[in-house]
């Protein structure tokens, strides 16, 4: 998917994921990456060369959004900053692509979504797992009734990348990234569950810190209920080598998708499929740049070439579930999701 006219874009935040995004944008014909804002000067490149040699690095977010030729902003900043940055950018007339989680609570998500709607701006979100080919096929098969009535999702997205982070990194902070396994990886599985099952209504969750000793936790288990009666069982761990698994069970069969490597550098997916009365099928899906496809879908929506595939109601559902999960971790009770 490519947009007819490159979208002039800037990035707010140039940490680990900001660098990943910058590389993808600089290599895509859908974008003209011109600006990056990062307040920590040490994170700026010391030598301007390669695809980023024409990019202007700034230290101030306000300077970034004042650039006269800027059309869109990609937000890769710490989570609590997202809502206000989305709102200010939309008020400046910028389209916004925000990394996950979109916001930390439903009230902030509502403010951000309403600001984009009021100013006629597209709001994209970094839920690239939706764009993986095996996941897209599974969604199509579910809609066609291949597995009968969808009953349950079992999913795991675990990694140990954060073990190499310095202890003062914001991703390990309980104040900035509470319930660390949720905001790091589990949120992707919550969003995928919403994409299949729709409106969530309740959740219980347990958070531990047994493997890494992170103050915001390293081991999370979630039981998420949906209005339809379907449920999702989600696991996210930050103290074990990578594992990625997504399985959907229905009344007529099931399908399991296993990631061979972390989605940052995908090397393909192994898919097992069983339907009643038929032999099991096993398929390999080749690597696919799902992160880039999400960004390019955002660019195409900005240009009016297609509709961005993650609608605003589903964005609300995912953030409302996130907020309730964080409450459930503290209360150790079933928390209602009101959205």
C-alpha positions as CSV (number, residue, x, y, z in Angstrom):
1,X,0.0,0.0,0.0
2,X,1.6,3.3,-1.1
3,X,0.2,6.8,-1.0
4,X,0.3,8.8,-4.3
5,X,1.9,11.9,-2.7
6,X,4.5,11.5,0.1
7,X,3.2,12.7,3.4
8,X,5.5,15.3,5.1
9,X,5.9,13.8,8.6
10,X,7.7,14.4,11.8
11,X,8.4,12.1,14.8
12,X,8.1,13.0,18.4
13,X,10.4,10.8,20.5
14,X,13.6,9.1,19.3
15,X,14.1,6.2,21.7
16,X,14.2,2.6,20.7
17,X,10.9,2.5,18.9
18,X,11.2,6.0,17.5
19,X,14.4,4.8,15.7
20,X,12.5,1.8,14.3
21,X,9.8,4.1,13.0
22,X,12.2,6.6,11.5
23,X,14.0,3.9,9.5
24,X,10.7,2.6,8.1
25,X,9.4,6.1,7.2
26,X,12.7,7.1,5.5
27,X,12.5,4.0,3.3
28,X,8.9,4.3,2.3
29,X,7.7,6.3,-0.8
30,X,4.5,7.2,1.2
31,X,6.4,9.5,3.5
32,X,8.8,12.4,3.5
33,X,10.4,12.3,7.0
34,X,11.7,15.8,7.6
35,X,11.7,16.3,11.4
36,X,12.4,14.5,14.6
37,X,11.9,16.0,18.1
38,X,13.7,14.4,21.0
39,X,14.4,16.4,24.2
40,X,17.3,14.1,25.3
41,X,20.2,15.5,23.2
42,X,22.3,12.3,23.7
43,X,19.7,10.4,21.6
44,X,20.3,12.5,18.5
45,X,22.5,11.0,15.9
46,X,26.1,12.2,16.1
47,X,26.7,11.8,12.4
48,X,24.0,12.8,9.9
49,X,24.3,10.3,7.1
50,X,22.3,7.7,5.2
51,X,18.5,8.0,4.9
52,X,18.3,10.5,7.9
53,X,20.8,13.0,6.6
54,X,18.1,15.4,5.4
55,X,16.1,15.1,8.7
56,X,16.1,18.1,11.0
57,X,16.5,17.1,14.7
58,X,14.9,19.3,17.3
59,X,14.7,19.2,21.1
60,X,11.3,20.8,21.6
61,X,7.9,19.3,20.7
62,X,6.3,22.7,20.2
63,X,9.0,23.5,17.7
64,X,8.2,20.3,15.8
65,X,4.5,21.0,15.4
66,X,5.1,24.6,14.3
67,X,7.0,23.5,11.2
68,X,5.0,25.1,8.3
69,X,5.2,22.2,5.9
70,X,4.4,19.5,8.4
71,X,1.3,17.4,7.5
72,X,1.4,14.6,10.1
73,X,3.0,13.6,13.3
74,X,4.1,10.2,14.6
75,X,4.1,10.0,18.4
76,X,6.7,7.7,20.0
77,X,6.9,9.5,23.4
78,X,6.2,8.1,26.9
79,X,2.6,7.0,27.3
80,X,1.2,9.7,29.6
81,X,2.2,12.4,27.1
82,X,0.1,11.0,24.2
83,X,-3.3,12.5,24.9
84,X,-2.1,16.1,25.2
85,X,0.2,15.8,22.3
86,X,-2.5,14.4,20.0
87,X,-4.8,17.2,21.0
88,X,-2.3,20.0,20.4
89,X,-1.2,18.4,17.1
90,X,-4.9,18.1,15.9
91,X,-5.5,21.7,16.8
92,X,-2.5,22.7,14.6
93,X,-4.1,20.8,11.7
94,X,-1.9,17.8,11.8
95,X,-2.9,14.2,11.3
96,X,-1.6,11.9,14.1
97,X,-0.2,8.4,14.2
98,X,0.3,7.5,17.9
99,X,2.2,4.5,19.2
100,X,0.4,2.2,21.6
101,X,-1.1,2.5,24.1
102,X,-3.1,5.4,22.5
103,X,-3.9,6.8,26.0
104,X,-3.8,5.6,29.6
105,X,-7.5,6.0,30.3
106,X,-10.8,6.3,28.5
107,X,-11.3,10.0,29.4
108,X,-8.0,11.0,27.7
109,X,-8.7,8.8,24.7
110,X,-12.1,10.5,24.4
111,X,-10.4,13.9,24.4
112,X,-7.9,12.9,21.8
113,X,-10.4,11.2,19.5
114,X,-12.8,14.1,19.7
115,X,-10.0,16.6,19.0
116,X,-9.1,14.7,15.8
117,X,-12.8,14.4,14.8
118,X,-13.5,18.1,15.4
119,X,-10.5,19.1,13.2
120,X,-11.1,16.5,10.6
121,X,-7.8,14.7,11.3
122,X,-6.9,11.0,10.8
123,X,-5.8,9.3,14.0
124,X,-3.7,6.1,13.5
125,X,-2.5,3.9,16.3
126,X,0.4,1.5,16.5
127,X,-1.5,-1.8,16.6
128,X,0.5,-3.4,13.8
129,X,-0.4,-7.0,14.8
130,X,-3.7,-6.5,12.9
131,X,-1.7,-6.1,9.7
132,X,0.1,-9.5,9.9
133,X,-1.0,-11.6,6.9
134,X,-1.9,-14.6,9.0
135,X,-4.0,-12.5,11.3
136,X,-5.8,-10.8,8.4
137,X,-6.6,-14.2,7.0
138,X,-7.9,-15.4,10.4
139,X,-10.2,-12.4,10.7
140,X,-11.6,-13.1,7.2
141,X,-12.1,-16.8,8.0
142,X,-13.9,-15.9,11.3
143,X,-16.2,-13.5,9.5
144,X,-17.0,-16.3,7.0
145,X,-17.9,-18.7,9.8
146,X,-15.1,-21.1,9.1
147,X,-14.7,-21.9,12.8
148,X,-18.3,-21.6,13.7
149,X,-19.2,-19.4,16.7
150,X,-16.1,-17.7,18.1
151,X,-15.7,-18.8,21.7
152,X,-12.3,-18.0,23.2
153,X,-8.9,-16.5,22.4
154,X,-5.7,-17.7,24.1
155,X,-2.7,-15.4,23.4
156,X,0.8,-14.8,24.6
157,X,3.3,-12.0,23.7
158,X,6.4,-12.3,25.9
159,X,9.9,-11.0,25.5
160,X,13.1,-10.2,27.4
161,X,14.3,-7.1,25.5
162,X,13.7,-4.9,28.6
163,X,16.3,-6.8,30.6
164,X,19.0,-4.7,28.8
165,X,17.5,-1.4,29.6
166,X,19.0,0.9,32.2
167,X,17.0,0.9,35.5
168,X,16.0,4.5,35.0
169,X,14.4,3.9,31.6
170,X,10.9,5.2,31.5
171,X,9.6,1.9,30.2
172,X,10.4,0.4,33.6
173,X,8.8,3.1,35.6
174,X,5.6,2.4,37.5
175,X,4.6,6.1,37.2
176,X,5.1,6.4,33.4
177,X,4.4,2.8,32.3
178,X,2.3,1.1,35.0
179,X,1.6,-2.6,34.6
180,X,4.7,-2.9,32.3
181,X,3.8,-6.1,30.5
182,X,0.4,-4.6,29.5
183,X,1.7,-1.4,28.0
184,X,4.7,-3.1,26.4
185,X,3.2,-6.2,24.7
186,X,-0.1,-7.2,26.3
187,X,-2.0,-4.2,24.8
188,X,-1.5,-5.7,21.3
189,X,-3.4,-8.8,22.4
190,X,-6.1,-6.8,24.0
191,X,-6.5,-4.9,20.8
192,X,-6.5,-8.1,18.7
193,X,-9.2,-9.5,21.0
194,X,-11.3,-6.3,20.5
195,X,-10.8,-6.7,16.7
196,X,-12.4,-10.2,16.8
197,X,-14.9,-9.9,19.7
198,X,-15.9,-6.3,19.9
199,X,-17.1,-4.6,23.1
200,X,-15.3,-5.7,26.3
201,X,-17.4,-5.7,29.5
202,X,-15.2,-7.0,32.3
203,X,-11.8,-8.1,33.3
204,X,-9.7,-9.6,36.1
205,X,-5.9,-9.6,36.1
206,X,-2.8,-10.6,38.1
207,X,0.6,-8.9,37.9
208,X,3.8,-10.3,39.4
209,X,7.5,-9.3,39.5
210,X,9.2,-12.6,39.9
211,X,11.7,-12.8,37.0
212,X,13.1,-9.4,36.4
213,X,12.2,-7.4,39.5
214,X,10.9,-4.5,37.5
215,X,8.9,-2.0,39.7
216,X,6.1,-2.0,37.2
217,X,6.0,-5.8,37.0
218,X,7.2,-8.5,34.7
219,X,4.5,-11.2,34.5
220,X,0.8,-10.5,33.7
221,X,-2.2,-12.7,33.2
222,X,-5.6,-11.3,32.0
223,X,-9.1,-12.8,31.8
224,X,-11.1,-10.5,29.5
225,X,-14.9,-10.8,28.9
226,X,-16.9,-9.5,26.0
227,X,-20.5,-8.5,25.5
228,X,-20.9,-11.4,23.1
229,X,-20.0,-13.9,25.8
230,X,-16.6,-14.7,24.3
231,X,-13.5,-14.4,26.5
232,X,-9.7,-13.9,26.0
233,X,-7.0,-15.4,28.1
234,X,-3.9,-13.2,27.7
235,X,-0.3,-13.6,29.0
236,X,2.5,-11.1,28.8
237,X,5.9,-11.6,30.3
238,X,9.0,-9.3,30.3
239,X,11.4,-11.8,31.9
240,X,11.4,-14.7,29.5
241,X,12.8,-15.2,25.9
242,X,10.4,-14.3,23.1
243,X,7.2,-16.2,22.6
244,X,4.3,-15.1,20.4
245,X,1.2,-17.1,20.1
246,X,-2.4,-16.3,19.2
247,X,-5.1,-19.0,19.1
248,X,-8.8,-18.6,18.4
249,X,-11.2,-21.4,19.3
250,X,-14.7,-21.7,17.8
251,X,-17.6,-24.2,17.9
252,X,-16.4,-25.8,14.6
253,X,-12.6,-25.5,14.9
254,X,-9.6,-23.5,15.9
255,X,-6.5,-21.8,14.5
256,X,-3.2,-21.0,16.1
257,X,-0.6,-18.4,14.8
258,X,2.9,-18.7,16.2
259,X,5.5,-15.9,15.6
260,X,9.0,-17.2,14.8
261,X,10.6,-14.0,16.0
262,X,9.7,-10.7,17.6
263,X,7.6,-8.5,15.4
264,X,10.3,-5.8,15.3
265,X,12.2,-8.1,12.9
266,X,9.6,-10.7,11.7
267,X,10.8,-13.9,10.1
268,X,7.4,-15.4,9.4
269,X,4.5,-17.2,11.1
270,X,3.5,-20.9,11.5
271,X,-0.2,-21.4,11.4
272,X,-2.1,-24.6,12.5
273,X,-5.8,-24.9,11.5
274,X,-8.3,-27.6,12.6
275,X,-11.9,-27.7,11.5
276,X,-14.4,-30.5,12.4
277,X,-14.3,-33.5,10.1
278,X,-11.2,-32.4,8.2
279,X,-7.5,-33.1,8.4
280,X,-5.3,-30.5,10.3
281,X,-3.6,-28.0,8.1
282,X,-0.2,-26.4,8.7
283,X,1.0,-23.3,6.8
284,X,4.0,-21.0,6.9
285,X,3.5,-17.3,6.2
286,X,6.5,-15.4,4.9
287,X,7.8,-12.4,6.7
288,X,5.8,-9.2,6.2
289,X,6.4,-5.6,7.3
290,X,3.3,-5.2,9.3
291,X,4.5,-2.0,11.2
292,X,5.1,-0.3,7.8
293,X,1.8,-1.5,6.4
294,X,0.0,0.1,9.3
295,X,1.9,3.4,8.8
296,X,1.1,3.3,5.0
297,X,-2.5,2.6,5.7
298,X,-2.5,5.8,7.8
299,X,-0.9,7.8,5.0
300,X,-3.5,6.4,2.5
301,X,-6.3,7.5,4.8
302,X,-4.8,11.0,5.1
303,X,-4.8,11.2,1.3
304,X,-8.4,10.0,1.1
305,X,-7.4,6.9,-0.8
306,X,-8.9,4.4,1.8
307,X,-10.4,4.3,5.2
308,X,-8.1,3.7,8.1
309,X,-8.9,0.2,9.3
310,X,-8.9,0.8,13.1
311,X,-12.1,2.7,13.8
312,X,-12.4,5.2,16.7
313,X,-14.9,3.0,18.6
314,X,-12.4,0.1,18.7
315,X,-9.8,2.5,19.9
316,X,-12.1,3.4,22.8
317,X,-12.7,-0.3,23.6
318,X,-9.0,-1.0,23.8
319,X,-8.1,1.9,26.0
320,X,-11.1,1.2,28.3
321,X,-10.0,-2.4,28.6
322,X,-6.4,-1.2,29.4
323,X,-7.7,1.1,32.1
324,X,-9.8,-1.6,33.7
325,X,-6.9,-4.1,33.6
326,X,-4.8,-1.6,35.6
327,X,-7.6,-1.3,38.1
328,X,-8.0,-5.0,38.3
329,X,-4.3,-5.5,39.0
330,X,-4.7,-3.3,42.1
331,X,-8.1,-4.4,43.3
332,X,-7.7,-8.1,42.5
333,X,-11.4,-8.1,41.7
334,X,-13.4,-8.3,38.5
335,X,-13.6,-4.7,37.1
336,X,-16.4,-3.6,34.8
337,X,-15.5,-2.0,31.5
338,X,-17.8,0.9,30.9
339,X,-17.5,2.3,27.3
